[in-house]
Structures are given as structure tokens and as C-alpha cells.
Amino acid sequence: MIKEFRNLNGDEIREVKLYLNSLEKNDKSIPQIKEEFNTKVYNFGEGILFFFKDNKVVGSVKVILEAIRHLRVVYIHFLTVANNAENEVHIVSELLTSAINIGKCKGGSKILLGVGNEKILKLLNELGYISSYNSYKMKLENRKTTSEPLELINLSAKNKEEYLNVFNKSFSDMPHGCYYEMEDIEKYLNDNSENRYYLVRDKNKLIGFMNIEIENKVGSFDIGLCNEFRGVGYGKRLLETAIYTLNAVNVDKVTLNVIEKNSIALNMYLKRGFVIDNILSHWIEIA
């Protein structure tokens, strides 16, 4: 039987805790699990599905539902099966069918499945699902910048509306794009980590955004340009600006994540000297 997290009783939630901690070799508490799952990303538990057999969890899947409203896209990920579970193909099939049905019922017209586990990928292959493209983590060896950086403006309470507008204009129409609302930007403003969030300006025009993440001396970034500023050389300059900014905070490593389907970005990174470090996930276009 497949159940949504939001409909589980106390005993079932305790079984979820045992399953997840065994699978992830972790020790999350029930309050931590609830905090993770009861968010708008998964429509407050509706998009978190568990397969129960004999009152035990034998599989799970997560369905990102927040992109449906603006982009009509459903992202399915973190499909799992218990170690030594019987009828693994059946479990995967039932979980995926339920995930797809939820996405369609919510109005999703495009459904994408991301898989990072090779065992799960093989089970999906048995069901006829074949990977369409990959997402990669890339790293940069030569960090010497080749151009002057663009002007960066720190995200603030005063410019948060502008940031939201620029972010959505820059990112919502990209492969695997997303659409932010003000509450997402408020989380950035309340972020007390080393992460940084910027508007990018040139000649008094806001042209895009840049986000920097720093963890354990490893720096990564997201960059985006508003549609009207693409194809005129700003992409390379924005890339150099990101590298320049990470160099300035003395990170040991510069990395980024990219979707293979975003061929323009991938080719730009390869030409700049980024190399593929590893495959993050395989993506299957379901609908």
C-alpha cells in the first residue's frame, strides 16, 4: 500500500524514521523529518510517498509539486527500495505510477524523473524507462580570471522585489528551471551561512543574478541572465565574475552543477576549463 506522508499515523511515521535512517545511515528525529517533508516543495507532505508492506516501509519517492503552478513541471526524485526487499521492480513501478498520477492530477504537463542510484536505474530499465540526459558536477582547475568582473549588488530587503523579478526572468525558462516567490527570497535574506546572493548590473541595467554557496572551503555558484541580455557576451563575463568572487574568498575548490540538456551553458563551462567531476543524476523524460 502506498501512502502520502501527510496521511500517516504515529506508528507509520516511526516506521518511516527507521526506514530513512537505515537507508541514509543517519539518525534523524521525527521532528526533523516532519520539518523536511512538510514544506511547500512537496505540498506539505502530499508529494512524499511510502510503500508499506506488512506495516513496514519497503520503498519511497519524492515528488516536487511547487513548480506546477507556474511552469507545469513535475520533478520526481529520490526513488528508493529497501535493501533485500522482495519484488523490487513491482515496488518501483507502483511508487512511480503513484508519483506520476499525483503530478498529473495537480496539473503537471511535463514530468521528469531524476535518478542517482544505479540499482534503481537498472530496475527502471526493466520497466522500459531509459535515461535521456544527465546532470553533472563540474570543477575548475585554472582559476585565473580573464576579464574584469561585472558589478554585483548584494541582495537586501530594499531590492528583494527586483531580485525576485530578475531571478524568475533569468531562470524560469531554462532546462530544469524554477519559479520563486517572495518567501523563497526571504529565506535567502535570513541565511546566516557563508552563502551570498547578488543582483548583477552593467551600465545601470540589471542583467541577471548570481548566487554563491560555500561549504567546507568548496565554492559553487548559480548564474542566470535575463532573456534580453543573452547571446551578447554577458554569459562569459558573468562566469568570470563568479570565479573572481570565489577566488576573493579563498575557497579551495570551485565547482558547479549543470544539466546536460542546457547545452549552451555546458559548452561554455567546458571551453572555460571546467571538467566533469561526476554524474549527479540520470534524468528520464516521462511526459
ChimeraX attribute file (.defattr): number of C-alpha atoms within 10 A of each C-alpha:
attribute: neighborCount
match mode: 1-to-1
recipient: residues
	/A:1	12
	/A:2	16
	/A:3	18
	/A:4	17
	/A:5	21
	/A:6	17
	/A:7	12
	/A:8	14
	/A:9	9
	/A:10	10
	/A:11	10
	/A:12	18
	/A:13	18
	/A:14	14
	/A:15	16
	/A:16	24
	/A:17	20
	/A:18	18
	/A:19	20
	/A:20	19
	/A:21	14
	/A:22	13
	/A:23	13
	/A:24	9
	/A:25	9
	/A:26	11
	/A:27	12
	/A:28	13
	/A:29	13
	/A:30	15
	/A:31	8
	/A:32	11
	/A:33	14
	/A:34	15
	/A:35	12
	/A:36	13
	/A:37	19
	/A:38	17
	/A:39	14
	/A:40	13
	/A:41	17
	/A:42	19
	/A:43	16
	/A:44	17
	/A:45	22
	/A:46	22
	/A:47	28
	/A:48	21
	/A:49	23
	/A:50	27
	/A:51	23
	/A:52	18
	/A:53	13
	/A:54	7
	/A:55	11
	/A:56	16
	/A:57	23
	/A:58	23
	/A:59	25
	/A:60	26
	/A:61	21
	/A:62	24
	/A:63	28
	/A:64	20
	/A:65	24
	/A:66	22
	/A:67	20
	/A:68	21
	/A:69	13
	/A:70	12
	/A:71	18
	/A:72	17
	/A:73	24
	/A:74	29
	/A:75	23
	/A:76	24
	/A:77	20
	/A:78	16
	/A:79	23
	/A:80	23
	/A:81	25
	/A:82	18
	/A:83	11
	/A:84	8
	/A:85	13
	/A:86	11
	/A:87	9
	/A:88	17
	/A:89	17
	/A:90	12
	/A:91	25
	/A:92	23
	/A:93	15
	/A:94	15
	/A:95	24
	/A:96	22
	/A:97	12
	/A:98	19
	/A:99	25
	/A:100	22
	/A:101	13
	/A:102	17
	/A:103	24
	/A:104	18
	/A:105	9
	/A:106	15
	/A:107	16
	/A:108	22
	/A:109	14
	/A:110	16
	/A:111	20
	/A:112	19
	/A:113	24
	/A:114	21
	/A:115	23
	/A:116	17
	/A:117	14
	/A:118	11
	/A:119	12
	/A:120	18
	/A:121	21
	/A:122	14
	/A:123	17
	/A:124	19
	/A:125	13
	/A:126	12
	/A:127	13
	/A:128	9
	/A:129	15
	/A:130	16
	/A:131	18
	/A:132	14
	/A:133	15
	/A:134	18
	/A:135	21
	/A:136	20
	/A:137	18
	/A:138	22
	/A:139	21
	/A:140	18
	/A:141	12
	/A:142	11
	/A:143	16
	/A:144	10
	/A:145	16
	/A:146	13
	/A:147	13
	/A:148	11
	/A:149	18
	/A:150	19
	/A:151	15
	/A:152	18
	/A:153	16
	/A:154	15
	/A:155	22
	/A:156	17
	/A:157	11
	/A:158	8
	/A:159	12
	/A:160	18
	/A:161	15
	/A:162	13
	/A:163	25
	/A:164	20
	/A:165	16
	/A:166	21
	/A:167	25
	/A:168	21
	/A:169	20
	/A:170	24
	/A:171	22
	/A:172	18
	/A:173	14
	/A:174	15
	/A:175	13
	/A:176	17
	/A:177	13
	/A:178	18
	/A:179	20
	/A:180	16
	/A:181	12
	/A:182	13
	/A:183	9
	/A:184	11
	/A:185	20
	/A:186	13
	/A:187	10
	/A:188	18
	/A:189	15
	/A:190	8
	/A:191	12
	/A:192	9
	/A:193	10
	/A:194	11
	/A:195	15
	/A:196	17
	/A:197	22
	/A:198	18
	/A:199	25
	/A:200	25
	/A:201	15
	/A:202	13
	/A:203	8
	/A:204	8
	/A:205	9
	/A:206	19
	/A:207	24
	/A:208	29
	/A:209	27
	/A:210	23
	/A:211	18
	/A:212	18
	/A:213	18
	/A:214	18
	/A:215	11
	/A:216	8
	/A:217	14
	/A:218	14
	/A:219	25
	/A:220	23
	/A:221	21
	/A:222	16
	/A:223	21
	/A:224	26
	/A:225	23
	/A:226	19
	/A:227	15
	/A:228	10
	/A:229	16
	/A:230	14
	/A:231	11
	/A:232	8
	/A:233	9
	/A:234	17
	/A:235	19
	/A:236	17
	/A:237	16
	/A:238	24
	/A:239	24
	/A:240	21
	/A:241	23
	/A:242	24
	/A:243	24
	/A:244	19
	/A:245	17
	/A:246	23
	/A:247	17
	/A:248	9
	/A:249	12
	/A:250	11
	/A:251	16
	/A:252	11
	/A:253	17
	/A:254	22
	/A:255	19
	/A:256	19
	/A:257	19
	/A:258	21
	/A:259	20
	/A:260	18
	/A:261	16
	/A:262	13
	/A:263	12
	/A:264	11
	/A:265	16
	/A:266	19
	/A:267	13
	/A:268	14
	/A:269	20
	/A:270	14
	/A:271	10
	/A:272	18
	/A:273	15
	/A:274	21
	/A:275	16
	/A:276	19
	/A:277	14
	/A:278	12
	/A:279	14
	/A:280	18
	/A:281	21
	/A:282	21
	/A:283	24
	/A:284	20
	/A:285	15
	/A:286	15
	/A:287	13
